[in-house]
Amino acid sequence: MFVDKAKIKIKAGDGGDGAVSFHREKYVASGGPDGGDGGRGGDVVFVADDNLSTLLDFRYKRKYFAEKGENGGARNCTGKNAPDLIVKVPRGTVVKDAETGRILADISSSEPKIVARGGKGGKGNARFATPTRQIPKFAKPGFPGQEFEVTLELKLLADVGLVGFPNVGKSTLISVVSAAKPKIANYHFTTLTPVLGVVSGAEGKSFVMADIPGLIEGASDGVGLGHEFLRHVDRCRLIVHVVDVSGIEGRDPAEDFEIINRELANFNEDLAERPQIVAANKCDIADDEQKAKFRSYIEEKGLPYFEISAAAAMGTKELINAITAELDKLPPIKEYEAQPLTQAEMDEMAGTDRRFEITREDDGVFYVEAPWLESIMRTVNMEDYSSMQYFQRVLRNSGIIDKLEEMGIKEGDTVNIFGFEFDFVF
């Protein structure tokens, strides 16, 4: 089963929490804080696997979570970094943020791509010791790892894409010029999935050709089968437009040519500018008038034109030689550039974006909503004076206290943060 699109959820590992610990050793008094830092969470890394040709596996497993970093330990022991999570995908897979459509990575080369980065480990209490705060009873939690819902799109890596209406002879052509064995029959939509074939050209050169399932009018809007596979034309350096010049199915070759080009442009305007060679197929059953008329029409557009009969292997060698010569002039197969996150988005994912919301309910309690604050509260010892001072500084530096005062809070009013309630004191 050929699957070229899937949606999955990935999450890098959270950083390990810093430790709260004090040195204890016989005959050593007041050993001091020795809590170590937490380890780094594992990254989610995508790599190309040439043994895979479909995204079928991602239909059954949709969650890929890396491990959390180990928490810090006593005696200034740093927690162990978590291993990276390796996700293998077919070469040519594009990873996009499902919410924004932003390209996160293009897995076309053999270079591993980090798509979600693990969180840094939190600092242990040994890091917070100062001459005036010699027994800190708090540590910092690990930072959360990046988390995305991503769409995987397989865009075949082919030099040449065969496009055209159903039943114009694309499958026959690729079977004649390569070792590919697509299904061939005299009815529409015989080809239900893209077919790749390696073609040997002149001077020992070779290239990859893709047979794209037949397009029809409205394909770019979701009509027919071809719209599911238009994405596979995106990377092709050269388009070979196969047209049935015989008109055996009652269609006009020139009109077919315009319809398919219009659908390509509607799907992606860049495709309209892609170099194109026109292969007028089924010339063995077309009359001279039909061939001359279509030849004149294409040559007026300034496009290379070849008359072939794929079924009889007539003219195919000249076509392949022309394709090889044209590919020598063109740049390599397109690789998509990852679109970097904005600083605000990176801050939010790293937990450093300190946005918050404060509401006052009918019971007079001020409720503070700040997701980034939850992990900090896990490490605060509410019975320790220095730890509470640290917590108060966080509330002040983040602007929460200023906002409470702006909303008219009075001494003795109750503040609720994730279920923890305390009386406000100026």
Helices and strands as residue ranges (DSSP letters): E 5-11, E 44-48, G 56-59, E 63-65, E 85-89, E 93-97, E 103-107, E 113-116, G 125-128, E 147-154, E 160-163, H 170-177, E 195-200, G 202-204, E 206-211, G 219-221, G 226-233, E 238-244, H 253-267, H 269-272, E 276-281, G 283-285, H 288-300, E 305-307, H 316-327, H 343-350, E 357-360, E 366-369, H 371-377, H 385-397, H 400-406, E 414-417, E 420-423
